[in-house]
């Protein structure tokens, strides 16, 4: 089987991370792969915020936690202790901005897996960056425009075994010949 297909089949979401720093060269390769994601009409609407700063990472995680708690869920440690959080946002003016940002997240996860790193897609970026605090963070970072949070990818060295895959559900493919 090809390397890409093998990575798609074997990559798993990791929910426990070591605090070891990720070499900048690895992050650069992962983020470059993200920039080559397909995008609707070639607009390249997503932007990527690679958060390594602990203070900002903790601030965004607290926002995420508060959203979980507000809907009656456990808000403890939603970023699973990952040392890096990659936030993917996309320009709302582009009709395919959510799809474009989602593909960026997927490319990040596959590229990180190739680099020997674990990842997990974390939701609630939309709610975070639609909030006044989220808009303030973007302003503090010098990011201007009408961006929607698409997702976070937490990334780091796994501090656990890879989970076993769930069985694939039957009947999800329909051939029309």
N, C-alpha and C positions, 0 to 999 in steps of 0.2 A: 504494500500500500504506500502511496506517496506521503511525504513528510507533512504536508499541509493537512491532508485528510486524517492522518494519524494524530496530529495535534488536536484537531477538532474532536476526534473521538475520545481522546485521553485527558484533555484538560478538564480540571474540576474547580469549582469554587472553593477557596480556602477561607476558613473562618478562625484561624489562629496564626499569628505571625511572630517571628523573631524580631528583635529591634535592630538587627544588623543593618548598617547603611547599605544602600544600593549604589554601586559604582556609577558615576555620572555617564560613563561610556555606554552602559547598559540602558540607562534611561534615555539617552540620546537616540539609540537605535530603536527603542520601542516607540518613542514619540515620532521619529521619522516614518516608521511603518504606519502610524496613525494618520500622518499627513497624506499618505498615498491611498487612503480609503476612497472608494467611489462616492460621488455626490451627485444629487439631482441637478441636471442641466449644467454640470460642471461648476457649480457656484462655490463649492468649498466653504459652505456656511459655518461649519463648526470651528470653535476655538478651544484650545486646551490649556488648562491651568494646572500645572504640576506643582502640588503643594508638598514641600519638604519641611517647611517651617513649622515646628511643633505648635507654636502658639496659634497660628492660623488654622492648622489641621484640627486642633482641639476645639477651636471656635466653630468651625463648620460641623464637626462631629456633634457638638452640643446642640446646634440648630437641628440636625438630623434626629437626634435623640428626642428633642422636644416635640417634633412632629410625630414621631412614633407614639409617644406618651399621649399626645392629644387625640389619637384615634384608638386609645385603649390597649396599646401593645407595649411590650417591654422595651424600654429605651436604653438599656445597658449596653454600652460598648458597640454601637452599630458599625464601627469601622474595624472591629476585631483586632485592634492593636497594630494595624498596618503602619509602617513608618512613612509611607507615601500615599497621598490621595490625589488622584488625577480627576479633575472636574472637567466634564465636557459640556460646553454650552453651544448653542447654535442660534444664528440670526433668524429671528421670527419672520422677517420679511420674505424669506425663501420658503416656498410652499413645502418643500421636502426636508425642512430643518430637523425634525424629530428623527426621521429615517436616517438622514445624513449623520447626525450625532450618534445614533445607535450603532451604525457601522464603524464609526471611529472607536467606540468602546469595544466592539468585538475585535477589531484589529489590535488594539492595545492588549487585550487579554491573550490573544494568540501569540503576539510577539513576545510578551513577557514570559509566557510558558516556554517558548524557544530559548529564552535567556536563563531558564532555570528558576524563575520566580513564580510565586503564587499570586492569584488575583481573585477578586470577587466584585461583581457589579452590585452597586448599592443604589437604590432608588431614592426618591424624595429630593433630587436636585431641583426639580421644577418649583416645588413649594419653597425650598430654601432661597432660591435666587429671584423668586417673585416677591419675597418679603422685603420690607424696608432694610432689615439688617443685611440681607443678601445683596441688595442693590448697593448698599454702603460698602460692602467688601469689594465689589467690582470697581466702584469709584476709587477706593483706596488703592487698588491695584492699577488704576489708570485705564481700565477697560470701559470704553464708551460704546453705546449702541443698545439696541433692544434685543437682548439675548435671553433665551430660555434655557434653564438648566435641563439637560437631557439625562445625565447620569454621572455617577462617580465610579471610578475603578480604583479600589484599594489594592495596593501592591507591596509585596515584600517577600522575604524568604519564609516559606511555610514552616511552622512549628508543630506540624502534625503530619500524619500519613495522608496521602491522597484518598479522598472518599471514593467508595465504589459507585459506579454509575447506577442510576435508577434504570430499571428495565424500560425499554422504549415502548410506548403505547402502539398497539396495532391499529391498522386502518387509517393511518394519517397520510398515506400516499395514494393518489388516484391518477392512474395513467389514462390519457385520452389519445388514442391512436387514430 
